[in-house]
């Protein structure tokens, strides 16, 4: 955060630029966000969370079913899973001197991903 821009604004600008750079739809950037001073209640669904609960959780944050599916598919394309968090999914062989958390990507085509693919 600076005296001229909030961290929330800087993050939003980065997301807007990243989507544009990936060839996705133009997402207009509007400034004026205020940084949170405390965390909201945890709302991150676990991998074993059923779809009804997941949709309800996202709905509580203002997202409809299409938004939820788009966000989850985008996150799973650009994201991954870590041995340190889910050792039952990612084995210890992923841990190395350059990958201390044992991160494993879900998708190896992340550099060609665009928001229009959702």
Secondary structure as the mmCIF struct_conf table of DSSP 4:
data_model
#
loop_
_struct_conf.conf_type_id
_struct_conf.id
_struct_conf.beg_label_comp_id
_struct_conf.beg_label_asym_id
_struct_conf.beg_label_seq_id
_struct_conf.end_label_comp_id
_struct_conf.end_label_asym_id
_struct_conf.end_label_seq_id
BEND BEND1 UNK A 3 UNK A 5
HELX_RH_AL_P HELX_RH_AL_P1 UNK A 7 UNK A 21
TURN_TY1_P TURN_TY1_P1 UNK A 22 UNK A 23
BEND BEND2 UNK A 37 UNK A 38
HELX_LH_PP_P HELX_LH_PP_P1 UNK A 39 UNK A 42
HELX_LH_PP_P HELX_LH_PP_P2 UNK A 44 UNK A 46
TURN_TY1_P TURN_TY1_P2 UNK A 47 UNK A 48
HELX_RH_AL_P HELX_RH_AL_P2 UNK A 51 UNK A 60
TURN_TY1_P TURN_TY1_P3 UNK A 61 UNK A 62
HELX_RH_AL_P HELX_RH_AL_P3 UNK A 65 UNK A 78
STRN STRN1 UNK A 80 UNK A 82
TURN_TY1_P TURN_TY1_P4 UNK A 83 UNK A 85
TURN_TY1_P TURN_TY1_P5 UNK A 87 UNK A 89
BEND BEND3 UNK A 90 UNK A 90
HELX_RH_3T_P HELX_RH_3T_P1 UNK A 92 UNK A 94
STRN STRN2 UNK A 96 UNK A 96
TURN_TY1_P TURN_TY1_P6 UNK A 97 UNK A 98
STRN STRN3 UNK A 99 UNK A 99
TURN_TY1_P TURN_TY1_P7 UNK A 100 UNK A 101
STRN STRN4 UNK A 103 UNK A 105
BEND BEND4 UNK A 106 UNK A 106
TURN_TY1_P TURN_TY1_P8 UNK A 108 UNK A 109
HELX_RH_3T_P HELX_RH_3T_P2 UNK A 110 UNK A 112
HELX_RH_3T_P HELX_RH_3T_P3 UNK A 115 UNK A 117
#
